[in-house]
Amino acid sequence: MHKHIKLSPTVAAALENALPLVALESTVITHGLPYPDNLTTARRMEAAIRAQGAVPATIAILDGEILVGMDDEQLERLAQLDGSTVRKCSRRDLPIVAARGEHGATTVAGTMVIAQLVGIELFATGGIGGVHRGHPFDISADLTELGRTPVTVVCSGVKSILDVHATREVLETNGVTVVGYQSDCVPAFYSRESELTVDVRVDDADEAAAIVLARRGLGLQMATVVGVPVPKSAELPQQIAEAATRQAQAEADEQGIHGAAATPFLLSRMVELTDGASMRANIALLENNATVAAQIAVKLQR
């Protein structure tokens, strides 16, 4: 295994025995949700994966060691860290935290890099990054990674705080296959529907797995994005989500908050503006996406 990467015993055994695995990111723990909701959600996502017969592999960096699979003590330690002391890790940041012995939380891009290095195909997350509203040159590294790293990302579309139309165009430009899971459109993160179309609709894990296998067979070096709508019971109506997003973005612009700091600020402000409804939707879709990713992983293994 790579010098700076440590596999948990459970993940190592799963890889050795070709068991289905699902990678999980860690920025949602350190920068996406407050304590103790972050810890509860991380545990529930892992439990959802196990319930489908797959093995969870939460990825994070503690003291410079890249962990693939974390025990409960490590999860709790990560969840209680001050987010300002944890570097958000995309591809560019991984060698920095490893060399300097820092703490790091992997973004979508960072998680994809590590998952691909160790041989994990499925990755469950909330929403992917993209082009920021009003700042077309502020583009998440997630989009570049999706265009060059062959990992299947199960998500609820693009984070709706972003410019979703521009982001969809970049995904197309980068050759990323966007699959709608029981949906004809790209999910709007907090809401189930959007104006954006998918490249293909699938109605079950078997169909999704077939597309992944075909990509593998062709040797194509890009991600497959599987968009799963938020559960109906937790959906935030699109007009409410959009109004809150516009206000949060205006406040971020007034305060000069851009770049890596923008997403945590916007997500936190959304929670306040929607009286917690956006966080409830976020938690529900995270757990649901973990379930769907595990189902696809099991089908692939079979």
KELUMSE-638389 format. One record per residue (C-alpha): residue in three letters; x, y, z; residue number from 1. Coordinates in Angstrom, 2 decimals. Example, Ala and Ser with C-alpha at 12.3 -4.5 7.8 and 13.67 -1.06 7.14 Angstrom:
% KELUMSE-638389
> Ala;12.30;-4.50;7.80;1
> Ser;13.67;-1.06;7.14;2
END
This chain:
% KELUMSE-638389
> Met;0.00;0.00;0.00;1
> His;1.06;3.59;-0.52;2
> Lys;3.43;4.96;2.11;3
> His;1.09;7.60;3.54;4
> Ile;-2.13;5.58;3.35;5
> Lys;-3.36;3.33;6.15;6
> Leu;-6.21;0.90;5.57;7
> Ser;-8.39;-0.10;8.51;8
> Pro;-8.39;-3.87;9.16;9
> Thr;-11.98;-4.09;7.89;10
> Val;-11.23;-2.25;4.64;11
> Ala;-8.02;-4.22;4.09;12
> Ala;-9.91;-7.50;4.50;13
> Ala;-12.67;-6.31;2.15;14
> Leu;-10.15;-5.40;-0.55;15
> Glu;-8.28;-8.69;-0.13;16
> Asn;-11.50;-10.69;-0.42;17
> Ala;-13.09;-8.57;-3.18;18
> Leu;-16.04;-7.52;-0.99;19
> Pro;-18.21;-4.54;-1.99;20
> Leu;-16.89;-1.25;-0.61;21
> Val;-18.21;2.32;-0.50;22
> Ala;-15.96;5.30;0.15;23
> Leu;-17.21;8.26;2.19;24
> Glu;-15.79;11.78;2.31;25
> Ser;-14.98;13.70;5.49;26
> Thr;-15.51;17.41;4.76;27
> Val;-19.18;16.87;5.55;28
> Ile;-18.00;15.90;9.05;29
> Thr;-15.56;18.78;9.61;30
> His;-17.08;21.59;7.54;31
> Gly;-20.61;20.53;6.52;32
> Leu;-22.49;19.74;9.73;33
> Pro;-22.14;20.87;13.35;34
> Tyr;-21.24;18.54;16.21;35
> Pro;-22.85;16.18;17.21;36
> Asp;-25.02;16.01;14.05;37
> Asn;-21.87;15.39;12.01;38
> Leu;-20.90;12.36;14.07;39
> Thr;-24.42;10.93;14.13;40
> Thr;-24.72;11.33;10.36;41
> Ala;-21.32;9.72;9.72;42
> Arg;-22.31;6.74;11.84;43
> Arg;-25.70;6.43;10.15;44
> Met;-24.15;6.54;6.68;45
> Glu;-21.78;3.75;7.62;46
> Ala;-24.64;1.74;9.13;47
> Ala;-26.72;2.23;5.95;48
> Ile;-23.87;0.79;3.88;49
> Arg;-23.45;-2.21;6.17;50
> Ala;-27.21;-2.86;6.07;51
> Gln;-26.93;-3.46;2.31;52
> Gly;-24.08;-5.92;2.70;53
> Ala;-21.20;-3.60;1.81;54
> Val;-18.25;-2.21;3.77;55
> Pro;-17.94;1.56;4.51;56
> Ala;-14.59;3.31;4.09;57
> Thr;-14.65;6.82;5.51;58
> Ile;-11.55;8.69;4.33;59
> Ala;-9.79;11.42;6.32;60
> Ile;-6.32;12.51;7.43;61
> Leu;-5.26;12.57;11.08;62
> Asp;-1.75;13.70;12.00;63
> Gly;-0.65;13.31;8.38;64
> Glu;-1.86;9.74;8.05;65
> Ile;-4.42;9.16;5.30;66
> Leu;-6.98;6.81;6.79;67
> Val;-9.16;4.64;4.57;68
> Gly;-11.72;3.31;7.01;69
> Met;-11.99;4.78;10.51;70
> Asp;-12.93;3.26;13.83;71
> Asp;-15.47;4.96;16.06;72
> Glu;-12.83;6.64;18.21;73
> Gln;-11.21;8.19;15.14;74
> Leu;-14.59;9.32;13.80;75
> Glu;-15.43;10.99;17.09;76
> Arg;-12.05;12.70;17.24;77
> Leu;-12.51;14.05;13.72;78
> Ala;-16.07;15.20;14.44;79
> Gln;-14.95;17.23;17.47;80
> Leu;-12.04;18.99;15.77;81
> Asp;-12.35;22.72;15.13;82
> Gly;-12.93;23.03;11.39;83
> Ser;-10.41;25.89;11.23;84
> Thr;-7.65;23.44;12.22;85
> Val;-8.56;20.91;9.50;86
> Arg;-7.44;21.47;5.92;87
> Lys;-10.03;20.76;3.23;88
> Cys;-8.15;18.35;1.01;89
> Ser;-8.51;18.20;-2.73;90
> Arg;-5.81;16.49;-4.87;91
> Arg;-3.36;19.40;-4.42;92
> Asp;-3.60;19.31;-0.62;93
> Leu;-2.93;15.62;0.02;94
> Pro;0.89;15.82;-0.17;95
> Ile;0.88;18.89;2.08;96
> Val;-1.04;17.31;4.97;97
> Ala;0.88;14.05;4.61;98
> Ala;4.28;15.77;4.69;99
> Arg;3.42;18.21;7.49;100
> Gly;1.53;15.81;9.76;101
> Glu;-1.66;17.87;9.59;102
> His;-5.32;16.98;9.94;103
> Gly;-7.31;16.93;6.72;104
> Ala;-10.83;16.27;5.51;105
> Thr;-11.25;14.99;1.99;106
> Thr;-13.50;16.81;-0.46;107
> Val;-15.25;15.02;-3.30;108
> Ala;-12.08;15.36;-5.39;109
> Gly;-9.76;14.28;-2.58;110
> Thr;-11.90;11.27;-1.74;111
> Met;-12.00;10.22;-5.39;112
> Val;-8.21;10.32;-5.62;113
> Ile;-7.70;8.10;-2.57;114
> Ala;-10.56;5.74;-3.48;115
> Gln;-9.07;5.19;-6.93;116
> Leu;-5.57;4.67;-5.52;117
> Val;-6.70;1.86;-3.22;118
> Gly;-9.23;0.31;-5.60;119
> Ile;-12.66;1.44;-4.33;120
> Glu;-15.16;2.03;-7.16;121
> Leu;-18.20;3.43;-5.29;122
> Phe;-18.27;6.72;-3.42;123
> Ala;-21.31;8.23;-1.69;124
> Thr;-21.60;11.93;-0.91;125
> Gly;-24.17;14.72;-0.66;126
> Gly;-23.59;17.01;-3.62;127
> Ile;-20.65;17.68;-5.91;128
> Gly;-18.90;21.04;-6.16;129
> Gly;-19.01;23.19;-9.26;130
> Val;-19.05;26.72;-10.65;131
> His;-19.84;29.37;-8.03;132
> Arg;-22.70;31.77;-8.60;133
> Gly;-21.55;35.16;-9.81;134
> His;-17.94;33.96;-9.87;135
> Pro;-17.51;31.93;-13.08;136
> Phe;-13.76;31.56;-12.59;137
> Asp;-14.26;30.07;-9.11;138
> Ile;-14.64;26.45;-10.15;139
> Ser;-14.37;23.49;-7.80;140
> Ala;-11.56;21.01;-8.39;141
> Asp;-14.29;18.36;-8.15;142
> Leu;-15.17;19.00;-11.80;143
> Thr;-11.63;18.36;-13.04;144
> Glu;-11.37;15.23;-10.92;145
> Leu;-14.67;13.92;-12.23;146
> Gly;-13.28;14.25;-15.74;147
> Arg;-10.17;12.16;-15.10;148
> Thr;-10.71;9.73;-12.23;149
> Pro;-12.71;6.51;-12.82;150
> Val;-14.83;6.37;-9.67;151
> Thr;-18.63;6.16;-9.42;152
> Val;-19.97;9.10;-7.41;153
> Val;-23.46;8.67;-5.94;154
> Cys;-24.84;12.09;-4.99;155
> Ser;-27.93;14.31;-5.09;156
> Gly;-26.60;16.38;-7.95;157
> Val;-24.74;19.67;-7.73;158
> Lys;-24.94;21.66;-4.50;159
> Ser;-27.79;24.08;-5.24;160
> Ile;-25.85;27.00;-3.74;161
> Leu;-23.77;26.87;-6.96;162
> Asp;-24.43;27.83;-10.57;163
> Val;-25.98;24.49;-11.48;164
> His;-26.44;25.25;-15.18;165
> Ala;-22.79;26.22;-15.67;166
> Thr;-21.70;23.21;-13.65;167
> Arg;-23.77;20.87;-15.82;168
> Glu;-22.09;22.31;-18.92;169
> Val;-18.62;21.71;-17.46;170
> Leu;-19.53;18.12;-16.62;171
> Glu;-20.55;17.63;-20.25;172
> Thr;-17.35;19.27;-21.50;173
> Asn;-15.29;16.96;-19.27;174
> Gly;-17.05;13.89;-20.66;175
> Val;-18.62;12.84;-17.37;176
> Thr;-21.58;10.45;-17.68;177
> Val;-24.48;11.78;-15.59;178
> Val;-27.00;9.10;-14.64;179
> Gly;-30.41;9.79;-13.11;180
> Tyr;-31.39;7.21;-10.50;181
> Gln;-35.15;6.76;-10.88;182
> Ser;-35.16;10.29;-12.29;183
> Asp;-35.09;11.94;-15.72;184
> Cys;-33.41;15.08;-14.41;185
> Val;-30.38;16.02;-12.36;186
> Pro;-31.54;16.29;-8.71;187
> Ala;-31.41;19.82;-7.29;188
> Phe;-29.76;18.73;-4.02;189
> Tyr;-32.37;19.93;-1.49;190
> Ser;-35.13;19.42;-4.08;191
> Arg;-35.94;16.36;-6.15;192
> Glu;-36.21;17.96;-9.59;193
> Ser;-34.46;20.52;-11.75;194
> Glu;-34.49;21.77;-15.33;195
> Leu;-31.27;19.89;-16.07;196
> Thr;-31.44;16.62;-17.97;197
> Val;-29.34;13.53;-17.34;198
> Asp;-27.54;11.49;-20.00;199
> Val;-29.53;8.38;-19.12;200
> Arg;-32.08;7.22;-16.56;201
> Val;-31.74;3.97;-14.61;202
> Asp;-34.37;2.49;-12.35;203
> Asp;-32.35;0.10;-10.20;204
> Ala;-28.86;-0.79;-9.03;205
> Asp;-28.47;-3.47;-11.72;206
> Glu;-28.82;-0.89;-14.51;207
> Ala;-26.40;1.48;-12.78;208
> Ala;-23.85;-1.30;-12.28;209
> Ala;-24.06;-2.25;-15.97;210
> Ile;-23.04;1.28;-17.00;211
> Val;-20.12;1.24;-14.56;212
> Leu;-18.96;-2.12;-15.88;213
> Ala;-19.15;-0.87;-19.47;214
> Arg;-17.03;2.19;-18.57;215
> Arg;-14.48;-0.12;-16.96;216
> Gly;-14.50;-2.44;-19.94;217
> Leu;-13.80;0.46;-22.31;218
> Gly;-10.97;1.69;-20.09;219
> Leu;-12.40;5.21;-19.94;220
> Gln;-10.73;7.48;-17.40;221
> Met;-13.62;9.55;-16.08;222
> Ala;-16.18;9.32;-13.30;223
> Thr;-19.75;8.15;-13.49;224
> Val;-22.11;10.44;-11.56;225
> Val;-25.29;8.81;-10.28;226
> Gly;-27.82;11.46;-9.26;227
> Val;-30.26;10.32;-6.56;228
> Pro;-33.15;12.63;-5.55;229
> Val;-33.50;13.57;-1.88;230
> Pro;-36.20;11.47;-0.13;231
> Lys;-39.64;13.05;-0.56;232
> Ser;-40.20;13.27;3.18;233
> Ala;-37.20;15.58;3.60;234
> Glu;-37.40;17.60;0.37;235
> Leu;-37.06;21.37;0.63;236
> Pro;-39.32;23.09;-1.94;237
> Gln;-37.23;24.58;-4.72;238
> Gln;-38.59;28.11;-4.36;239
> Ile;-37.68;28.18;-0.66;240
> Ala;-34.21;26.76;-1.32;241
> Glu;-33.61;29.26;-4.12;242
> Ala;-34.70;32.27;-2.06;243
> Ala;-32.43;31.26;0.83;244
> Thr;-29.55;30.58;-1.56;245
> Arg;-29.84;34.01;-3.18;246
> Gln;-29.81;35.74;0.21;247
> Ala;-26.88;33.67;1.49;248
> Gln;-24.89;34.38;-1.70;249
> Ala;-25.58;38.11;-1.44;250
> Glu;-24.32;38.10;2.15;251
> Ala;-21.20;36.15;1.14;252
> Asp;-20.46;38.69;-1.60;253
> Glu;-20.97;41.60;0.81;254
> Gln;-18.51;40.02;3.24;255
> Gly;-16.01;39.08;0.54;256
> Ile;-16.29;35.35;1.23;257
> His;-15.13;33.38;-1.81;258
> Gly;-13.06;30.32;-2.72;259
> Ala;-12.82;27.41;-0.30;260
> Ala;-14.54;29.39;2.47;261
> Ala;-17.67;30.02;0.40;262
> Thr;-19.34;26.62;0.55;263
> Pro;-19.16;26.15;4.37;264
> Phe;-20.48;29.70;4.86;265
> Leu;-23.33;29.26;2.39;266
> Leu;-24.39;25.87;3.76;267
> Ser;-24.36;27.18;7.33;268
> Arg;-26.33;30.29;6.39;269
> Met;-28.86;28.14;4.52;270
> Val;-29.56;26.23;7.72;271
> Glu;-30.30;29.48;9.54;272
> Leu;-32.46;30.90;6.75;273
> Thr;-34.57;27.73;6.41;274
> Asp;-34.96;27.11;10.15;275
> Gly;-32.98;23.89;9.87;276
> Ala;-34.92;22.41;6.92;277
> Ser;-31.88;22.46;4.64;278
> Met;-29.84;20.50;7.19;279
> Arg;-32.60;17.93;7.59;280
> Ala;-32.70;17.49;3.81;281
> Asn;-28.91;17.25;3.69;282
> Ile;-28.78;14.54;6.35;283
> Ala;-31.59;12.55;4.72;284
> Leu;-30.01;12.60;1.27;285
> Leu;-26.59;11.65;2.65;286
> Glu;-27.97;8.53;4.29;287
> Asn;-30.08;7.66;1.24;288
> Asn;-27.12;8.08;-1.12;289
> Ala;-25.03;5.77;1.07;290
> Thr;-27.75;3.13;0.76;291
> Val;-27.95;3.41;-3.04;292
> Ala;-24.15;3.37;-3.42;293
> Ala;-23.96;0.21;-1.34;294
> Gln;-26.65;-1.45;-3.46;295
> Ile;-24.69;-0.66;-6.63;296
> Ala;-21.45;-1.89;-5.01;297
> Val;-23.08;-5.20;-4.14;298
> Lys;-24.35;-5.62;-7.71;299
> Leu;-20.87;-4.89;-9.08;300
> Gln;-19.29;-7.44;-6.77;301
> Arg;-21.76;-10.10;-7.91;302
END
